[in-house]
Amino acid sequence: LLRTFVAEPFYIPSPSMQPALWPGDRVIVDKLRYRFADPRRGDVVVFDKPANAGGSAEVKNLIKRVIAVPGDEIEARQGVVYRNGEVLVEPYLQPGTVTTDIPRQRLAPDRYWLMGDNRTVSEDSRLFGPVPASVLTGRAVARVWPASDAGWVRR
């Protein structure tokens, strides 16, 4: 019951969230939070892999960062992400990270724009578009493996 409704461990299969999370890391996902509150910008979330996402068929869930929430306008040009017309400050990215262009668009109600921190290898909303809240499993709150790197997942 705890794994189904409250919290569940997830394995990080790819480098798409580096440097925050590395392949082989394990995180605990809070599955209860989004029953009472909406996802916030900066949250690291686990969600059902969209049908039009690439990668291995064995991977059923993805983990990405919430970049924009319903009603936000998102755009990227010349390597820089803009949210609601302002440059998005992204301290979680490696210096020099460049984001591919995203045509300006306003997110519909109940849609979230998700991107990996390692933009050059991340398959994210730039590929499969904004995702509905219904596919969000929960928020990654803590890294528990490897034990030497255990701690909170930063927003």
N, C-alpha and C positions, 0 to 999 in steps of 0.2 A: 504493500500500500504506500509506503514511503516513496519508493522509486516511481510509482505511477503518479502520485499527486503532489509530492512535497519537494524532493531533491533527488538528483540522479547523477552519477559520474559519467563523463563523456571523455572519449579519447580524441586527441588532436591528430588527424591523419596527414596533414599537409603543412607546408611552410606559409600558408596564406595569411596568418596572423602574426608573423614575426615582426618586430622583436617581442611583442607582448606574450605570445604563446608559441611554442616550438613543437615540431612533430614528435610524437611520443608523450607529450605532456598529458596529464589527466586533470580535468576540472570538475568541480561540483556545480551543477546547474540548479538554481532556485526555480522550481516549477510553479510555486505558489504566488509569487509576486505579481505576475501579470493577470492573475484572477481579480486583483484588487486595484491595480494601478497600470497605467499605460507605459509602454517602453519609453525611455528617455534617450535623447541624443547622447551618444558616447557609450551607452550600454553595449556590452559584448553579449550577443545572443546566440543560442543554438536554435535552429529551425529545420523544418522538413526540407530536404533538397528538392528544388523545383524540377519538374519533368524536363525542362529545356536547359538544365545545367549540364555541363560536361562532366568528365571524370569517371571514376570507377562506378559501376552499377552496384557494387557492394556497399558503397557509402550512402547511407540513408539520411544523414543529417549533416548540416554545415554549421560553421561558427563564423560570425562576422560582427562588425561594429555597426551600430545604428548611426547613420550619418544625417538622416533627415526623417522627420515625422510627418504625419498627415497635415496637409495644408502648406508645408514648406515648399519653397522653390529651390531646386537643385540644378547646378550646372558646373561643368569643369571646362576650362579653356586654357590653352598654353601651359598645361601641367598643374594648374591651380584649381581647387574646388571652391565654389561659391555657394553659400546657402543664404537664401533670402537677400541676394545681392551683395553680401559681404564675404570677404575672404574667410574661409574656414580655417581657424587655428587648430592644427592637429599635432599636439606635442607627442603623441604616441607613435608617430611615423619616424623612420630613420631619416636623418638629414639628407636632403637631395632627392627624396622620393618624388616622382612625377606621376600624376594621374592622367590617364588618357581622357580625351575630350568626352564630355557628356552634354548632349543638347539640353538647353534649358527646358525644364518641365516642372509643373506644380503637382505635388503628390495628392492623389485623391484621398477622400476619407478612408481610414482603415488601411492605408498603405505606408510601408516603411522602406527607406532606401538603405541598403546594407552593403558595406564594402570591407574587404580585408585590409589589414594594415600594410601588408607586403603587396602593394598594388601591381607589381610587375608579374606576379604569378597567381593572383587571386581571381577566381571566377566568382563574380558577385553581381550586384544589381546592374552593373554596366552590361552584363551579358543577359541576365534573365529578368531584368526590370524590378520595379518595386514589388514587395511581397505583402500579402495580407496578414493582419495580426493573428488570424486563425492558424497559421503555420508555425508561429513562434512557440517553441517548447519552453523556453525560459531564459533567464539571465545567468551567465557564468559569473559566479561570485568568488570562487577560490580555486587556485591551482593546488592540487594535493600530491602530484607526482611530476617530476622527481622530488623526493622529500627535501633535498637541498635547496630547491627553488619554491617550496611551499609558501603560499601567501595569498593575499587578496588580488583579484583581477581588477586592475585600475580602469576607471572610465576614461 
